């Protein structure tokens, strides 16, 4: 079992609208589908299943959104984190366009759910600006743009001459504007998904960790401290929290600890001087995996992968993120972060999400690798479609064998304490 980082320091938990009560499971329950984990993937699956008339019970160890879904940085980006669209084509062959469309349409799915279910979560669909700083990376960025444009996605190519319309810095020679992208309060979105699922008929139980999973005749039995759920199908959607429920699952990914930081609210004229159109910004090929935007109250928000035992204070984060923002926008003056929190990211060896059949009618989805808001939401919808139709090919992602992350716990520590710090040092020297 992994240490559960407290939710109270997380900015989003303090500012999100309260969620609907999710009382612990008490006694026996029957369902068509049992879902372990109340995060984007599990809750979106629960919502779509319930809307289709399926009985659903969700059990969550803490509260909806407690994990990475409630403490990420609120980006909703219709692009892959670690892959190019051409990499997806190379990996999936004829299925490549279908998998790319899953991601390319994922952000708009998120905002459609927000509108349809009137979810209060500071949602802004102003577009994500993906920038590069080095001229040598412009050609690759253009290739990415051309691929997404060929698929019919709402992307816009931005040259240096027009960059000032989006970002008040001359550091970037080119960018892609993903017009369907944006930002939101991730805990607010997760609580809203839980409420929508419950209103559709799903049962969502907090403070109900799954302690045992076993086959019982033709059905599965999920045991919690307060009761049991009997279900035809089970979806394990716990992301980066290890739980020991199924052999090999806890060793299928690495865990990276990430941090989020935010300033106090800044005046609107200052915010608009930095980001005139309220985009969220991500820079490719940056040693700090750099991104930032302003939240609904005007806080400058950023962060990144920090690791375990590395950059464990807001002051240290100011040293590498705050300094970068100050260089780009000197008129902001010294950056001081008033909010600091941590979360866990599950990352498979290939840094790509997967859906896996563990046994008959037992599935899991893991490895969202920093794209939880759009990708996990889209995958959750697809899993629901698959369970409703009984057709495993109904999903864009094919079912694949569970990956193996060699020395997963040791590897997580090496990534956190050696690789990430080395990347920062080399980035400063380059």
C-alpha positions in Angstrom: 0.0 0.0 0.0 1.3 3.5 -0.9 1.3 6.4 1.6 -1.8 8.4 0.9 -0.9 12.1 0.7 -3.4 14.3 2.5 -5.9 16.2 0.4 -6.4 19.2 2.7 -3.4 21.2 1.5 -4.5 20.9 -2.2 -5.7 24.2 -3.5 -8.4 22.5 -5.6 -9.9 20.7 -2.6 -10.2 24.1 -0.9 -11.8 26.0 -3.8 -14.0 23.3 -5.6 -17.7 23.2 -5.0 -18.6 20.6 -2.3 -19.4 17.2 -3.6 -22.5 15.1 -3.0 -22.3 12.9 0.1 -20.7 9.5 -0.7 -21.3 7.4 2.4 -19.3 4.3 3.1 -20.6 1.0 1.8 -22.7 -0.7 4.5 -23.8 -4.3 3.9 -24.3 -6.3 0.7 -24.8 -4.7 -2.7 -25.6 -6.2 -6.1 -24.6 -4.5 -9.4 -24.0 -5.2 -13.1 -20.6 -3.4 -12.7 -18.5 -2.7 -9.7 -15.9 0.0 -10.1 -12.9 0.4 -7.7 -11.7 4.0 -7.7 -13.8 7.2 -7.9 -11.6 9.2 -10.3 -12.1 10.4 -13.9 -11.9 7.0 -15.6 -14.1 5.2 -13.1 -16.6 7.9 -12.6 -17.0 8.6 -16.3 -17.6 4.9 -16.9 -20.1 4.8 -14.0 -22.0 7.8 -15.5 -22.3 6.3 -18.9 -23.2 2.9 -17.6 -25.9 4.3 -15.3 -27.3 6.4 -18.1 -27.6 3.2 -20.2 -29.6 1.6 -17.4 -26.9 -0.5 -15.9 -26.6 -0.9 -12.1 -23.3 0.4 -10.9 -21.5 0.5 -7.5 -18.3 2.5 -7.1 -16.1 2.0 -4.0 -13.4 4.6 -3.2 -10.8 4.3 -0.4 -11.1 8.0 0.5 -13.4 10.5 -1.4 -14.1 11.1 -5.1 -11.1 12.8 -6.5 -8.8 12.0 -3.6 -6.0 10.7 -5.9 -4.3 12.4 -8.8 -7.6 13.3 -10.3 -8.2 15.9 -7.6 -4.6 17.2 -7.3 -3.3 17.5 -10.9 -2.7 20.9 -12.5 -6.0 21.2 -14.3 -4.8 21.0 -17.9 -7.2 19.6 -20.5 -5.0 19.1 -23.5 -6.1 17.2 -26.7 -2.6 16.0 -27.4 -0.4 13.2 -26.2 2.2 14.0 -23.5 5.0 11.7 -24.6 4.1 10.6 -28.1 3.6 12.2 -31.5 0.5 11.2 -33.5 2.9 9.5 -35.9 4.2 7.3 -33.0 0.6 6.2 -32.4 0.3 5.3 -36.1 3.5 3.3 -35.9 2.4 1.5 -32.8 -1.2 0.7 -33.7 -1.0 0.5 -37.5 -4.4 0.7 -39.2 -6.0 1.5 -35.8 -3.7 4.6 -35.4 -6.2 7.2 -36.6 -8.8 5.8 -34.2 -6.5 6.0 -31.2 -5.4 9.5 -32.2 -9.0 10.6 -32.5 -9.6 9.3 -29.0 -7.1 11.8 -27.7 -7.8 14.6 -30.2 -11.5 14.6 -29.2 -11.0 14.0 -25.5 -10.9 17.6 -24.3 -14.1 18.5 -26.1 -15.7 15.4 -24.4 -14.7 16.8 -21.0 -16.2 20.2 -21.7 -19.3 18.6 -23.2 -19.8 16.6 -20.0 -19.3 19.8 -18.0 -21.9 21.7 -20.0 -24.4 18.8 -20.1 -24.3 18.1 -16.4 -23.7 21.7 -15.3 -20.5 20.9 -13.4 -19.1 23.9 -11.6 -15.3 23.6 -11.9 -13.9 26.9 -13.3 -14.0 25.4 -16.8 -12.4 27.6 -19.5 -12.1 26.2 -23.0 -9.9 29.0 -24.4 -7.4 26.7 -26.0 -4.0 25.2 -25.1 -0.9 26.9 -26.5 1.8 24.3 -27.1 5.1 26.2 -27.6 8.7 25.4 -28.5 11.7 27.7 -27.7 14.5 26.3 -29.8 14.3 26.9 -33.6 15.5 23.3 -34.2 12.2 22.0 -32.8 9.9 24.1 -35.0 9.9 21.5 -37.8 8.8 18.7 -35.5 6.0 20.9 -34.1 4.8 21.7 -37.6 4.7 18.0 -38.3 2.6 17.5 -35.2 0.3 20.3 -36.3 -0.1 18.9 -39.9 -1.0 15.4 -38.5 -3.7 16.8 -36.2 -5.0 19.1 -38.9 -5.2 16.1 -41.3 -7.5 14.4 -38.7 -9.8 17.4 -38.8 -8.9 18.7 -35.3 -9.3 22.3 -34.3 -5.7 23.4 -34.4 -4.1 26.7 -35.4 -0.5 27.3 -36.4 1.0 30.4 -34.7 4.1 32.1 -36.0 6.4 34.3 -33.9 4.9 37.4 -35.5 1.5 36.5 -34.0 2.7 35.1 -30.7 2.0 38.3 -28.8 -1.7 37.8 -29.3 -1.5 34.8 -27.0 1.6 35.2 -24.8 3.6 38.2 -23.8 7.0 36.8 -24.4 9.2 36.7 -27.5 11.0 33.5 -26.4 8.9 31.2 -28.7 9.3 31.1 -32.5 6.2 28.9 -33.1 3.2 27.3 -31.4 0.1 25.2 -31.9 -3.1 26.4 -30.5 -5.3 23.4 -29.7 -8.6 25.2 -29.7 -10.6 22.5 -27.9 -8.1 22.6 -25.0 -8.4 24.6 -21.8 -8.1 24.4 -18.0 -10.4 23.7 -15.1 -10.5 22.9 -11.4 -9.8 19.1 -11.5 -11.3 18.4 -8.1 -14.4 20.3 -9.1 -14.6 18.3 -12.3 -14.2 15.0 -10.4 -16.8 15.9 -7.8 -19.2 17.0 -10.6 -18.7 13.6 -12.3 -19.5 11.8 -9.1 -22.6 13.9 -8.6 -23.7 13.3 -12.2 -23.1 9.5 -11.9 -25.2 9.4 -8.7 -28.0 11.4 -10.2 -28.0 8.9 -13.1 -28.5 6.1 -10.6 -24.9 4.9 -9.8 -24.0 4.3 -6.1 -20.7 6.0 -5.1 -19.3 5.0 -1.7 -16.3 6.9 -0.1 -14.2 5.6 2.8 -14.7 2.2 1.3 -11.3 0.7 0.3 -11.4 -2.5 -1.6 -9.6 -5.0 0.5 -10.3 -8.2 -1.4 -11.3 -9.2 -5.0 -12.3 -12.8 -5.7 -14.3 -14.8 -8.2 -17.6 -16.1 -6.7 -19.3 -18.4 -9.2 -20.0 -16.5 -12.3 -19.7 -13.2 -10.6 -17.0 -11.1 -8.8 -17.0 -10.2 -5.2 -15.4 -6.9 -4.0 -15.0 -6.7 -0.2 -14.6 -3.5 1.7 -14.4 -2.9 5.5 -18.2 -2.2 5.6 -19.6 -4.6 3.1 -19.4 -6.5 -0.2 -20.4 -5.9 -3.8 -21.4 -8.7 -6.1 -21.1 -7.8 -9.7 -20.9 -9.4 -13.2 -18.0 -7.1 -14.2 -15.4 -5.2 -12.3 -13.3 -2.2 -13.4 -10.2 -1.4 -11.4 -9.6 2.3 -11.8 -7.2 3.3 -9.0 -4.4 4.8 -11.1 -1.2 5.4 -9.1 -2.4 3.9 -5.8 -1.2 0.4 -5.2 -3.6 -1.9 -3.4 -2.6 -5.6 -4.0 -6.0 -6.6 -5.4 -4.6 -8.5 -8.4 -1.3 -10.2 -9.1 1.1 -8.1 -11.3 -1.1 -5.0 -11.3 1.0 -3.1 -8.8 4.2 -3.9 -10.7 2.8 -2.6 -14.1 3.8 1.0 -13.7 6.1 3.4 -12.0 5.0 6.2 -9.7 6.3 9.7 -10.0 5.5 12.4 -7.5 4.4 15.7 -8.9 3.9 19.1 -7.3 1.5 21.9 -8.0 2.1 25.5 -6.9 0.0 28.6 -7.2 0.5 32.3 -6.4 -2.1 34.5 -4.6 -4.6 36.0 -7.0 -3.0 38.6 -9.4 -4.8 41.7 -10.8 -6.7 41.1 -14.0 -4.7 43.6 -15.9 -1.5 41.8 -15.0 -2.9 38.4 -16.0 -4.2 39.7 -19.4 -0.8 41.3 -20.0 0.8 37.9 -19.7 -1.8 35.7 -21.3 -4.2 38.0 -23.3 -6.6 35.1 -24.2 -6.4 33.1 -21.0 -4.8 30.1 -22.6 -3.0 27.4 -20.7 0.6 27.1 -22.0 2.8 24.0 -22.2 6.4 24.0 -23.5 7.7 21.0 -25.3 11.3 19.9 -25.0 11.8 21.8 -21.7 13.8 20.1 -18.9 11.1 21.0 -16.3 8.1 19.9 -18.4 7.1 23.5 -18.2 3.4 24.7 -18.1 1.4 27.4 -16.6 -1.9 29.4 -16.7 -4.2 31.5 -14.4 -7.0 29.8 -12.5 -10.5 31.2 -12.1 -9.5 33.5 -9.2 -6.4 34.8 -11.0 -3.7 32.6 -9.4 -0.7 31.8 -11.5 -0.5 28.0 -11.5 2.3 25.7 -12.5 4.3 22.8 -11.2 5.8 19.6 -12.5 7.3 16.2 -11.8 9.3 16.6 -8.6 9.9 13.0 -7.4 10.1 11.5 -4.0 12.4 13.4 -1.7 13.2 16.0 -4.4 12.0 19.6 -4.4 9.8 19.0 -1.4 9.1 22.6 -0.5 7.5 25.5 -2.2 10.7 27.5 -1.9 12.6 24.8 -3.8 10.0 24.8 -6.6 10.3 28.6 -6.8 14.0 28.0 -7.6 13.2 26.1 -10.9 9.7 27.0 -11.9 9.3 30.5 -10.5 12.7 31.5 -11.9 11.7 30.4 -15.3 8.4 32.4 -15.3 10.3 35.4 -14.0 12.7 35.2 -17.0 9.8 34.9 -19.5 7.8 37.7 -17.8 10.1 40.1 -16.0 7.3 42.6 -15.4 5.7 40.1 -13.0 8.6 40.6 -10.6 9.7 37.8 -8.3 7.3 34.9 -8.2 6.2 33.8 -4.7 3.9 30.7 -4.4 1.3 30.7 -1.7 0.0 27.2 -2.4 1.9 24.0 -2.7 0.7 20.4 -2.9 1.7 17.0 -4.2 0.2 14.1 -6.1 1.1 10.8 -7.7 1.3 10.0 -11.4 1.2 6.4 -12.7 3.6 5.9 -15.7 4.0 2.7 -17.6 7.3 1.8 -19.2 6.1 3.1 -22.5 4.5 6.1 -20.9 1.2 5.4 -22.6 -2.3 4.5 -21.2 -3.7 1.0 -21.6 -6.8 -1.0 -21.0 -6.2 -4.5 -19.9 -8.4 -7.6 -19.3 -7.1 -9.3 -16.2 -9.6 -12.1 -16.3 -13.1 -12.7 -17.7 -15.2 -9.6 -17.0 -12.3 -8.0 -15.0 -10.6 -4.9 -16.5 -8.2 -2.2 -15.5 -7.0 1.1 -17.1 -3.6 2.4 -16.1 -0.8 4.7 -17.1 -2.4 8.0 -18.1 1.0 9.5 -17.6 0.1 13.1 -17.0 -3.0 13.4 -19.3 -5.5 12.3 -16.7 -8.2 14.9 -17.3 -8.9 14.3 -21.0 -7.5 10.8 -21.6 -8.9 9.1 -18.5 -12.3 10.6 -19.1 -12.3 9.4 -22.7 -11.1 5.9 -21.8 -13.7 5.7 -19.1 -16.5 6.4 -21.6 -15.0 3.8 -24.0 -14.9 1.2 -21.3 -18.5 1.8 -20.5 -19.4 1.5 -24.2 -17.5 -1.8 -24.3 -19.3 -3.2 -21.2 -22.7 -2.1 -22.5 -22.2 -3.6 -25.9 -20.2 -6.6 -24.9 -17.9 -5.8 -27.8 -14.3 -5.3 -26.7 -13.5 -3.7 -30.1 -15.9 -0.9 -29.2 -13.0 0.9 -27.6 -10.5 2.9 -29.5 -7.6 1.5 -27.5 -7.3 -2.3 -28.0 -7.1 -4.5 -25.0 -3.4 -5.3 -24.4 -1.5 -7.5 -22.0 -0.7 -5.9 -18.6 2.7 -4.3 -18.9 5.5 -5.1 -16.6 7.6 -2.3 -15.1 10.9 -3.9 -14.0 11.7 -3.3 -10.3 8.6 -1.0 -10.2 9.2 0.3 -6.6 13.0 0.6 -7.0 12.4 2.1 -10.5 10.0 4.7 -9.1 12.7 5.7 -6.5 15.4 6.0 -9.2 13.2 8.1 -11.4 12.4 10.4 -8.5 15.7 10.7 -6.9 18.2 10.4 -9.7 16.7 10.8 -13.2 14.6 13.9 -12.5 17.3 15.8 -10.6 19.8 14.9 -13.3 17.4 16.1 -16.0 17.1 19.5 -14.2 20.9 19.9 -13.8 21.5 19.0 -17.4 18.8 21.4 -18.5 20.4 24.2 -16.6 23.8 23.5 -18.2 22.4 23.2 -21.8 
